[in-house]
């Protein structure tokens, strides 16, 4: 469904020193620097996949999504989405995709969302019967009933985001580019948006590329992740495999009936935290069974959980390793 081959995207950026004199000089002679936002990335996404596109600020995530949606043209390389070249912006292509950016909106501020939805119906040439069927479906999934008639400016952030999704999906696209769709939302609303995205993907076989700094979004929705840093891909594969590769250990948390004797913790694993009756350990995967058996025998345990290392920690460590490796390659022997 999506093919990206050796794509580069460069920007020429004007730079000058502060001050009136520098501003006057810049009128006659400008200094430019070239910024390489995307530095030769390649990947493919199959139809129906949900892929997390991760990276720190400035890594090139949003630039890549804009290239995939045709808003930006790549400096070099090849991009195909659903058989189309995005930069051509053909009508058939635009009816196939949608781009949702959590920090931007398409709803008309002083009009109710129903007006934007009706406008989009006309733009996409959606038959009225299809429009009504799709709107009924989206209204049910996103609980839009009382929101569609209110002016957009009177909606809360969470309510507005649900209406934004409806406006973005009213033409039933089969490729979804989602850039921080849950940013600024409370925990309950984040769960609602995640559940809806999964339902849409499963019902319509839609292909989803999601960028988010909230690792809960990624863990809930994306079996596969592509990690980009400084315009280059540092990992592309199953999320579970990334976790095991970077942190081959489990996080074991105990709730005790009373604080444990520090001597009893020796040899159980690396202590992450001890806060009163709560104890958290990092334990190598191969040793989990033995550590749990010993802890049950020797500690006053009331409750216990075993989880993978937090995804935030895993991704942060991957960034650190990748940058260290690149720095080592750049350092002359």
VMD Tcl script that draws the C-alpha trace (Angstrom):
set ca {
  {0.00 0.00 0.00}
  {2.86 2.40 0.82}
  {6.35 2.27 -0.68}
  {9.15 4.67 0.22}
  {12.51 4.23 -1.53}
  {15.60 6.27 -0.66}
  {13.65 9.45 0.02}
  {15.48 12.66 0.85}
  {13.96 16.00 1.77}
  {16.16 19.10 2.07}
  {15.24 22.67 3.01}
  {17.14 25.88 2.32}
  {16.88 27.99 5.44}
  {17.74 31.70 5.58}
  {19.80 32.65 8.63}
  {21.16 35.98 9.84}
  {22.50 37.64 12.96}
  {20.20 39.82 15.08}
  {20.25 43.59 14.72}
  {19.30 46.32 12.26}
  {22.60 46.21 10.34}
  {22.28 42.47 9.74}
  {18.67 42.95 8.60}
  {19.74 45.58 6.06}
  {22.58 43.38 4.73}
  {20.13 40.52 4.35}
  {18.10 42.63 1.92}
  {20.99 42.44 -0.56}
  {22.78 39.23 0.35}
  {21.27 36.32 2.18}
  {23.02 33.44 3.81}
  {21.38 30.04 3.47}
  {22.01 26.72 5.11}
  {20.71 23.37 3.93}
  {18.73 21.33 6.45}
  {18.35 17.63 5.71}
  {15.01 16.74 7.30}
  {14.84 13.26 5.74}
  {18.09 11.55 4.80}
  {17.44 8.58 2.54}
  {14.74 6.50 4.22}
  {13.15 3.37 2.76}
  {10.27 1.23 4.03}
  {7.07 -0.46 2.92}
  {3.66 -0.78 4.59}
  {1.19 -3.48 3.60}
  {-2.54 -2.88 3.25}
  {-4.30 -2.98 6.62}
  {-1.15 -2.57 8.73}
  {-1.00 -0.26 11.75}
  {2.51 1.17 11.99}
  {3.92 3.48 14.62}
  {6.30 6.12 13.23}
  {8.45 7.22 16.15}
  {11.22 9.69 16.75}
  {12.26 12.71 18.84}
  {11.26 16.27 17.94}
  {12.88 17.25 14.66}
  {13.52 13.65 13.59}
  {11.60 14.01 10.31}
  {8.31 12.30 11.22}
  {5.88 15.06 10.22}
  {7.94 15.88 7.12}
  {7.64 12.25 6.03}
  {3.87 12.24 6.57}
  {3.55 15.43 4.53}
  {5.57 13.84 1.72}
  {3.35 10.74 1.85}
  {0.22 12.89 1.69}
  {1.56 15.06 -1.15}
  {1.82 18.32 0.82}
  {5.59 18.31 0.30}
  {7.62 17.01 -2.64}
  {10.69 14.89 -1.86}
  {14.03 16.30 -2.96}
  {14.85 12.85 -4.35}
  {13.62 9.28 -4.10}
  {10.38 7.50 -4.91}
  {7.08 7.45 -3.01}
  {3.98 5.45 -3.90}
  {0.76 5.39 -1.88}
  {-2.09 3.13 -3.00}
  {-0.53 3.08 -6.47}
  {-0.35 6.88 -6.76}
  {2.52 9.35 -6.71}
  {1.46 11.68 -3.86}
  {3.11 14.80 -5.31}
  {0.70 14.65 -8.28}
  {-2.24 15.18 -5.88}
  {-4.73 13.43 -8.17}
  {-8.38 13.49 -7.10}
  {-8.49 9.70 -6.82}
  {-5.46 9.79 -4.51}
  {-6.92 12.50 -2.28}
  {-10.09 10.44 -1.89}
  {-7.97 7.50 -0.73}
  {-6.04 9.20 2.08}
  {-6.50 11.45 5.07}
  {-4.02 13.37 7.23}
  {-5.01 14.19 10.80}
  {-2.73 16.52 12.75}
  {-3.56 16.87 16.43}
  {-2.31 20.45 16.59}
  {-4.21 21.71 13.53}
  {-7.89 21.78 12.70}
  {-10.13 21.81 9.66}
  {-13.41 22.52 11.45}
  {-14.88 25.97 10.77}
  {-14.51 27.82 14.08}
  {-17.81 29.69 14.24}
  {-19.96 27.01 12.61}
  {-21.09 23.65 13.95}
  {-19.15 20.52 12.84}
  {-22.19 19.45 10.80}
  {-21.43 22.34 8.41}
  {-17.83 21.19 7.89}
  {-19.02 17.65 7.31}
  {-21.52 18.85 4.71}
  {-18.79 20.94 3.05}
  {-16.51 17.90 2.88}
  {-19.35 15.90 1.34}
  {-19.43 18.39 -1.52}
  {-15.64 18.56 -1.87}
  {-15.28 14.78 -2.12}
  {-18.41 14.29 -4.21}
  {-19.91 11.81 -1.75}
  {-23.42 10.60 -2.67}
  {-25.89 11.76 -0.04}
  {-26.98 8.22 0.86}
  {-23.34 7.16 1.40}
  {-22.67 10.34 3.36}
  {-25.63 9.69 5.66}
  {-24.61 6.06 6.22}
  {-21.01 7.00 7.02}
  {-22.05 9.87 9.28}
  {-24.40 7.59 11.22}
  {-21.58 5.10 11.69}
  {-19.09 7.76 12.83}
  {-21.68 9.36 15.12}
  {-22.23 6.02 16.83}
  {-18.55 5.14 17.21}
  {-17.45 8.61 18.34}
  {-20.61 9.56 20.26}
  {-21.09 12.74 18.23}
  {-24.87 13.14 18.55}
  {-25.08 16.28 20.76}
  {-21.86 17.79 19.31}
  {-22.67 18.17 15.62}
  {-25.00 21.14 16.10}
  {-22.82 23.18 18.50}
  {-20.47 25.89 17.22}
  {-16.95 24.46 17.10}
  {-15.62 27.20 19.39}
  {-17.91 25.95 22.17}
  {-16.55 22.39 22.08}
  {-13.92 21.09 24.48}
  {-10.61 19.84 23.09}
  {-11.71 16.22 23.33}
  {-15.07 16.92 21.70}
  {-13.39 18.88 18.93}
  {-10.90 16.06 18.28}
  {-13.71 13.55 17.86}
  {-15.39 15.85 15.34}
  {-12.04 16.38 13.57}
  {-11.73 12.63 13.11}
  {-15.26 12.46 11.72}
  {-14.49 15.26 9.23}
  {-11.26 13.50 8.19}
  {-12.95 10.14 7.67}
  {-16.30 11.14 6.17}
  {-15.04 10.10 2.70}
  {-14.00 6.66 4.04}
  {-10.27 6.83 3.22}
  {-8.28 3.61 3.16}
  {-4.95 5.19 4.18}
  {-4.75 7.16 7.45}
  {-1.81 9.38 8.38}
  {-2.28 10.33 12.03}
  {0.10 12.89 13.55}
  {-0.31 13.13 17.35}
  {-4.09 12.45 17.28}
  {-4.39 12.28 21.10}
  {-2.21 15.26 22.04}
  {-3.62 17.26 24.95}
  {-6.50 14.83 25.61}
  {-7.34 13.35 28.99}
  {-6.85 9.65 29.70}
  {-10.48 8.72 29.04}
  {-10.60 10.54 25.71}
  {-7.26 9.06 24.64}
  {-8.69 5.59 25.21}
  {-11.78 6.51 23.17}
  {-9.70 7.73 20.22}
  {-7.46 4.64 20.31}
  {-10.46 2.32 20.39}
  {-12.03 4.15 17.46}
  {-8.85 4.00 15.33}
  {-8.57 0.26 15.94}
  {-12.25 -0.26 15.05}
  {-11.92 1.75 11.84}
  {-8.81 -0.20 10.84}
  {-10.46 -3.56 11.48}
  {-13.80 -2.73 9.85}
  {-12.48 -1.09 6.71}
  {-9.05 -2.72 6.35}
  {-7.50 0.75 6.46}
  {-3.74 1.24 6.53}
  {-2.61 3.41 9.45}
  {0.65 5.28 10.06}
  {0.65 6.88 13.50}
  {3.12 9.32 14.99}
  {2.91 10.03 18.70}
  {5.08 10.95 21.66}
  {2.61 9.10 23.88}
  {3.92 5.54 23.96}
  {0.57 4.30 25.24}
  {-0.86 5.17 21.80}
  {1.82 3.12 20.11}
  {1.57 0.16 22.48}
  {-2.22 0.03 22.08}
  {-2.35 0.35 18.29}
  {0.90 -0.55 16.54}
  {2.31 -4.09 16.30}
  {5.10 -2.68 14.12}
  {7.17 0.47 14.58}
  {9.52 2.46 12.37}
  {11.91 4.60 14.40}
  {13.51 7.63 12.75}
  {16.17 9.91 14.20}
  {17.90 12.81 12.45}
  {16.20 11.85 9.20}
  {17.40 8.22 9.18}
  {15.66 5.00 10.15}
  {17.23 3.33 13.17}
  {14.72 0.49 13.56}
  {11.92 -1.08 11.52}
  {10.20 -4.17 12.88}
  {7.86 -5.65 15.48}
  {7.38 -3.56 18.62}
  {7.81 -6.61 20.84}
  {11.14 -7.44 19.22}
  {12.40 -3.90 19.80}
  {11.53 -4.13 23.49}
  {13.34 -7.47 23.86}
  {16.38 -6.26 21.93}
  {16.86 -3.06 23.90}
  {15.70 -4.25 27.32}
  {15.99 -8.07 27.59}
  {14.45 -8.01 31.04}
  {11.12 -7.82 32.81}
  {9.93 -5.22 35.30}
  {8.56 -7.02 38.36}
  {6.53 -4.95 40.84}
  {5.54 -6.21 44.29}
  {3.10 -4.79 46.81}
  {4.15 -5.97 50.28}
  {2.23 -6.14 53.53}
  {5.10 -4.26 55.21}
  {8.48 -2.84 54.08}
  {11.08 -5.49 53.25}
  {14.44 -5.93 54.93}
  {17.06 -4.62 52.45}
  {19.13 -7.76 53.02}
  {16.25 -9.87 51.68}
  {16.42 -8.06 48.32}
  {20.00 -9.06 47.53}
  {20.25 -11.23 44.44}
  {16.65 -10.67 43.37}
  {17.53 -8.34 40.51}
  {18.27 -4.66 39.98}
  {16.20 -2.56 42.33}
  {14.41 0.22 40.42}
  {12.57 1.71 43.39}
  {11.53 0.99 46.95}
  {8.70 3.17 48.24}
  {7.27 1.87 51.49}
  {5.40 -1.32 50.71}
  {5.99 -1.05 46.93}
  {9.05 -2.68 45.41}
  {10.04 -2.60 41.71}
  {12.82 -4.76 40.22}
  {14.35 -5.24 36.78}
  {15.00 -8.95 36.24}
  {16.64 -10.65 33.21}
  {14.09 -12.71 31.28}
  {15.87 -16.00 31.98}
  {15.81 -15.39 35.75}
  {12.20 -14.24 36.20}
  {10.82 -17.62 37.27}
  {13.50 -18.17 39.91}
  {13.28 -14.62 41.26}
  {9.49 -14.80 41.56}
  {9.66 -18.17 43.34}
  {12.23 -16.86 45.83}
  {10.30 -13.62 46.39}
  {7.08 -15.52 47.10}
  {8.90 -17.67 49.62}
  {10.82 -14.91 51.40}
  {8.85 -11.64 51.07}
  {5.45 -10.65 52.52}
  {3.83 -10.27 49.06}
  {0.21 -9.18 48.72}
  {0.21 -8.45 44.97}
  {2.59 -8.74 42.03}
  {2.79 -7.70 38.36}
  {5.28 -8.67 35.63}
  {5.65 -6.42 32.59}
  {8.06 -5.51 29.83}
  {10.26 -2.47 30.38}
  {8.32 0.80 29.83}
  {8.22 1.67 26.13}
  {9.34 5.24 26.88}
  {12.57 3.87 28.36}
  {13.10 1.48 25.46}
  {12.71 4.18 22.78}
  {14.88 6.67 24.71}
  {17.64 4.08 25.00}
  {17.39 3.28 21.29}
  {17.85 6.98 20.48}
  {20.87 7.14 22.78}
  {22.48 4.04 21.26}
  {21.87 5.20 17.70}
  {23.39 8.62 18.32}
  {26.37 7.14 20.13}
  {26.99 4.77 17.20}
  {26.79 7.62 14.66}
  {29.11 9.77 16.75}
  {31.61 6.93 16.90}
  {31.45 6.50 13.10}
  {32.02 10.22 12.60}
  {35.05 10.32 14.91}
  {38.29 9.78 12.98}
  {40.44 6.86 14.23}
}
mol new
graphics top color blue
foreach p $ca { graphics top sphere $p radius 0.5 }
foreach p [lrange $ca 0 end-1] q [lrange $ca 1 end] { graphics top cylinder $p $q radius 0.2 }
display resetview
